[in-house]
């Protein structure tokens, strides 16, 4: 705990500014979202979800998350395992590359896929010859989402795995466990909270991603719109109630994520701490 | 089971961890690998376990080349320096782990596993901690659970990496004797790594002294202590005083005398006696430790019995005579 020698008024002012800021930029918009969504009554609110375009957007969003999250889960475990437990040439480069999607503008992330798979792109003509549609179709949306969300799991796991070292895995090997048994019975239980934390963040980002998806989607109503894109279209059509009703769904997802995150975060910190503690015994 | 280490070498980057190691270990022996940190002792242990691959050389278990065998198939019990207990499992589950991961065909029944775990807990005298987690145990208890876990798979050889390294002095001593008794009962071929010479000399049948990736000497505690094969061994196995002398006109010699091999007297008792002034006395211990300085400033350490100290009535700054009872000569040169 920091010493409390500063003037209490300074402390109160700082806390006050922080709360005001949060209220203005987070709480107020959240209220507006739900208020506007519900402004014409519950019937209209729920009706806006039964619209085929809205249903299709929800379906595509869930499908994207269902594909992107498990893939990034596997990739995240593999990458963080490699980085935390082995020394190899190019390790620093891999670590930097994992963070790349976080530092690149989502629009650029989307454009990468246009350049690769678009009509004028590197693989575009070949794909067209074989009748495979990637850009302006769900595959591109899924690819862009995977790209944007792939750091989420790995970033959470690397510090846990680094802190835990590989003595426990080595112990399991000397006791006759196979590589798979060691992973399943030793590694996985030791990283479960960090992993869950990463998955929650990954899922929230996968469902909420706008920029990269917007570039590759083509905005075909009922076909290539995810929930965030659907909201944008409704809003541009001055259909505020429906737009905010759909937005409230994403906001709800954010709240649930926040709630789960704080629970898991608590366990995750304990896991990290325990790892450091046993290391020092 | 006997272990035969033949011409093992291992390099990490530019660091030569092991350089052409030759070592034969007989069935049932209790061996200490002794050396300073960086001497390669842990690397040798890990190579025997298969946790590390040697660059060159062969390892035989009971005459069989095990280089192609993976760690999990070698059936070695390994106790890690920091125990490496599975933190998310109870003590019971930790010990049962090696039995539970066996292939179905040879896996014991749950009842048999339970009986075996309790038998091992009894062996390490910790039956009451079965349902606790490793974080709830003391260092000495964790150490013994790690040992019980390693023994559960009935290993052909037991390897311990700095088994008492992170324990406090008293627990260390107790566990040391306990390991000795334990080995006398079970007679399993055991290798343990240590940097503590006292520990090695007290517990092991044979001490292997290592330095800079090489074996300096391998022998019984008595051999390595009384007939050190090199100056390094002499130095590493205890305090030693160094004297420079001349044997002939052209030959210089270094003479080494251990502190307890000096006789302390008021007056010279032979031509070899050296005069020195007492600079420090530590009487707290089984022997009295005396630091003395010669007229040319050399520090000499001596150890004498408590009775002798009392009868001589030694005090600081007094002049005494030190006479070597036993001298090790070395490094003759011009």
Interface residues (C-beta under 8 A of the other chain):
Chain A: X167 X168 X170 X171 X172 X173 X174 X175 X176 X177 X178 X181 X185 X186 X189 X190 X274 X277 X278 X279 X281
Chain B: X49 X51 X70 X71 X72 X73 X74 X75 X76 X77 X78 X80 X82 X83 X84 X85 X86 X87 X88 X97 X98 X101 X102 X134 X135 X139 X142 X149 X150 X152 X153 X166
